Amino acid sequence: MNKENIELLIKELLEKIDNSTTTEELNNIRVEYTGKKGKITELSNNMKNIPKESKKEAGILLTKLRNTFQDNYDKKLKEVKEIELNKKLEKDKIDITLPSTKIKRGSKHPMSLTIERVEDLFVSMGYDVVSGPELETDEYCFERLNLPKGHPARDMQDSFYITEENLLRTQTSSVQARYMMNMEEKKPIRIIVPGKTYRREDDATHSPQFSQIEGLVIDKKENNISLADLKGTLEIFAKEMLGDNLELRFRPSYFPFTEPSYEVDVTCFKCGGKGCNLCKQTGWIEVFAAGIVHPNVLKMNGYDPEEWGGFAFGPGWDRITMFRYGIPDIRLMYQNDIRFLQQFDRKDSD
Ligand code: DAH
């Protein structure tokens, strides 16, 4: 080992370090000089063969060589790493101006849109919104509504019986009886009861599970709750839900829990009463069933008919929804088909 050799080696390694542009190249240089069989390592191993008198000088040269290598290597490694990192950052850059992936939003079911509006309307008129059990007793579903066992009007409501005495309720009218019976101290009543109902029927306009909105108003006789109040209430209800330019028509009907009883039609909101396929050319569409609460119902549920009176009504919640949104088949509302439901992903227009 002499001075010239070392200087040459230093020159050579500095050039190599200088020319390298990647950590990989630098790593190869490190192995070449300081690896197990590296040039600097070999020189170190050779020290033992150097004659005593030259050892000191050789040691100084070797240290210089080693330090020169290490300093320059470290400096270059830092530089190259930084360049590589910047390149990577440049490549992986996130473009924050790109539109994000859309988060899917659910939409309200058309039945919910309808009932929100109905509830707002009736709450604004001082009604309470109440509910009752869907698994009901024969007593509350029929008997306390003046429909004793064997009554022919029961035939209209083909039912799902669970036991002799328990069934899936066929009408929300059951809550009329429950609510009256639950009143410990008899007080005036103003309620609507939106809820599910069940009958053994299944076609485009009937589903085994459907929904009704019962209404019940009871007050002291001296407050004279009359047919006029029922008419006024149903007119407000129909106009709010189906459009302002409507007329109502009361047709006499029969329900065991009301006397007199009515089926209430509104002028067809599609053709305005001229006659079309929706109203089957009649100009009218049946929306409500209603009447003046039968004295027997009051009596059976703890309200003295000499003292109390009132009216009741019961439109189909699905039916109103179908009219509002032009839905042709009731079954669409219970199938949970996303293609149907997402069509209601917008605000109701007033
Ligand atoms: N519950 C009856 C039905 O499902 C509808 C009905 C008629 C409800 C007259 C009423 C009413 O409250 O007064 O057919």
Residues whose N, C-alpha, C, O or C-beta is under 5 A from the ligand:
A	BS01	DAH	T170 Q171 S173 G215 F255 T258 A289 A290 G291 A312 F313 G314
